[in-house]
Amino acid sequence: MASSFGPSALATPANAVTTTRLVLAPLLCGLIIVSGPAYGTAAIWSVLAATDGVDGWLARRMGTTRSGAFLDPLADKALVLGAMWALVVDGGFWWLPVLLITAREVGISAFRSYWGRRGLAVPARFWAKIKTVVQSLAVALALIPPIADRHAWVAEATLWVAVVLTLVTGAQYLLEGSRATAAGGVRGIVRSASGEILREGT
């Protein structure tokens, strides 16, 4: 399908979904801290996590934008990291795995932003997308009352699997970025990657 919106467009359906997720992220975090695991909170989380695929689908059909490329990963990080730290405050997650995930996400986001301004596009890979799914699943499990109350180890084990995937994919990004700059240099990469807008930044 031909693009309906140009790269500079701001008011797009995809951006509307992304902005809604971003606005609701702090409200969800507050709900987790106040009420803890609850079916209602788990349902809200599941809907918000699922909309990550919705705005991506809309962007692919109607045209990716520079604003979407910035807002989409920001909304992802705000939702996932915000929910995880809210669970740390509530006692559902240990702080160490959440800190490891946070350090990787912030570090790789800075890495991609730095090289993106110089024309090096580092797209999301398959295992990075799986990592995002496992992170969301860990949060969902920690919000379901029977699991949180009697089988907390299930959510904790899933969280540690997310940690492994998060660190491995982070190392993959760094390695691929180093190989790209060593192979072609930044100037050559600028020519080959110019004009490419990435919506996903996991």
C-alpha positions in Angstrom: 0.0 0.0 0.0 1.2 3.5 -0.9 2.2 5.7 2.0 -0.5 8.0 3.2 1.8 10.1 5.3 5.2 11.6 4.6 8.3 11.2 6.8 7.7 14.6 8.5 4.1 14.0 9.4 3.1 14.3 13.1 -0.7 13.6 13.3 -0.9 10.0 12.2 -3.0 7.1 13.5 0.2 5.2 14.4 1.5 8.2 16.4 -1.9 8.6 18.1 -1.7 5.0 19.4 1.9 5.5 20.4 1.1 8.7 22.3 -1.8 7.1 24.1 0.6 4.3 25.3 3.1 6.9 26.4 0.5 9.0 28.3 -1.0 5.9 30.0 2.4 4.5 31.1 2.8 6.6 34.3 -0.9 5.9 35.2 -0.3 2.2 34.9 2.8 2.4 37.1 0.8 4.2 39.8 -1.9 1.6 39.6 0.7 -1.2 40.1 2.2 0.5 43.1 -1.2 1.2 44.7 -3.1 -2.0 44.0 -0.4 -4.6 43.3 -1.2 -7.7 41.3 -4.8 -7.7 40.1 -6.7 -9.0 37.2 -7.8 -5.6 36.1 -4.2 -4.3 36.1 -3.0 -7.4 34.3 -5.7 -6.8 31.6 -4.8 -3.2 31.2 -1.1 -4.1 30.9 -1.9 -6.8 28.3 -3.9 -4.3 26.1 -1.1 -1.7 26.3 1.6 -4.2 25.5 -0.4 -5.5 22.6 -0.8 -2.0 21.0 3.0 -2.1 20.3 2.1 -4.3 17.4 -0.8 -2.1 16.4 1.1 1.1 15.9 3.8 -0.7 14.0 1.2 -2.3 11.7 -0.4 1.2 11.1 3.0 2.7 10.4 3.9 0.0 7.8 0.6 0.5 6.0 0.3 4.3 6.1 3.9 5.4 6.1 6.7 5.6 8.7 7.6 9.0 10.1 10.6 10.5 11.9 8.3 11.4 14.9 7.1 7.8 15.1 10.6 6.5 15.0 11.3 8.6 18.1 8.1 8.1 20.0 7.6 4.3 19.5 10.7 3.1 21.3 10.2 5.8 23.9 6.7 4.5 24.6 8.0 0.9 24.7 10.7 1.8 27.3 8.3 3.9 29.4 5.8 1.1 29.6 8.1 -1.9 30.2 10.7 -0.2 32.4 8.1 1.8 34.3 6.0 -1.4 35.0 9.1 -3.3 36.1 10.2 -0.6 38.5 6.7 -0.3 39.8 6.8 -4.0 40.5 10.1 -3.5 42.3 8.5 -0.9 44.5 5.5 -3.2 45.1 7.9 -6.1 46.0 7.0 -8.3 43.0 10.4 -8.1 41.3 13.9 -8.0 42.7 15.8 -4.8 41.7 18.9 -6.4 40.3 17.4 -8.0 37.1 15.4 -4.9 36.5 18.5 -2.7 36.9 20.4 -4.9 34.3 17.5 -4.6 31.8 17.3 -0.8 32.4 21.1 -0.3 31.9 21.0 -2.3 28.6 17.9 -0.5 27.3 19.2 3.0 28.1 22.7 2.1 26.8 21.6 0.7 23.5 19.1 3.5 23.0 21.9 6.0 23.4 24.1 3.8 21.0 21.4 3.7 18.3 20.7 7.4 18.7 24.4 8.3 18.4 25.0 6.3 15.2 21.6 7.1 13.8 22.5 10.8 13.7 25.5 9.8 11.7 23.6 7.7 9.2 24.1 4.2 10.6 20.8 2.4 10.8 20.8 -0.6 13.3 17.5 -2.3 12.8 15.8 -4.5 15.4 16.6 -8.2 15.0 14.5 -11.3 15.6 15.8 -12.0 19.0 15.4 -8.4 20.1 11.8 -8.6 19.3 11.5 -11.9 21.2 13.3 -10.2 24.1 10.5 -7.5 24.2 7.8 -10.2 24.2 9.5 -12.0 27.1 9.9 -8.8 29.1 6.2 -8.0 28.6 5.3 -11.6 29.6 7.3 -11.4 32.8 5.4 -8.2 33.8 2.0 -9.9 32.9 2.8 -13.0 35.0 3.8 -10.8 38.0 0.4 -9.0 37.8 -1.8 -12.1 37.8 -2.8 -12.7 41.5 -2.6 -16.5 41.6 0.9 -16.5 40.1 2.1 -13.5 42.2 0.7 -15.0 45.4 1.6 -18.7 45.1 3.9 -19.1 42.2 6.0 -16.0 42.1 9.0 -18.0 40.9 7.3 -18.3 37.5 7.4 -14.6 36.9 10.9 -14.3 38.4 12.3 -17.1 36.1 10.7 -15.4 33.1 12.3 -12.1 34.2 15.7 -13.7 34.3 15.2 -15.2 30.8 14.4 -11.6 29.7 17.6 -10.5 31.3 19.7 -13.0 29.3 17.9 -12.1 26.0 18.3 -8.4 26.8 22.0 -8.6 27.4 22.7 -10.9 24.5 20.8 -8.8 22.0 22.5 -5.7 23.4 25.9 -7.3 22.8 24.7 -8.2 19.3 23.8 -4.5 18.5 27.3 -3.4 19.7 29.0 -6.0 17.6 27.0 -5.3 14.5 27.6 -1.5 14.9 31.4 -2.1 15.3 31.5 -4.3 12.2 29.5 -1.8 10.1 31.7 1.1 11.0 34.9 -0.9 10.5 33.7 -2.2 7.1 32.4 0.9 5.5 33.2 3.9 7.7 30.5 6.3 8.7 30.5 8.3 5.4 29.8 5.2 3.4 27.0 4.2 5.8 25.4 7.6 5.6 25.0 7.2 1.8 23.6 3.6 2.1 21.2 4.3 5.1 20.1 7.9 4.2 16.3 8.2 4.1 15.7 5.0 6.0 13.3 5.6 8.9 13.0 2.8 11.5 9.9 2.6 13.6 11.1 -0.2 15.9 13.9 0.4 18.3 14.0 -2.6 20.6 
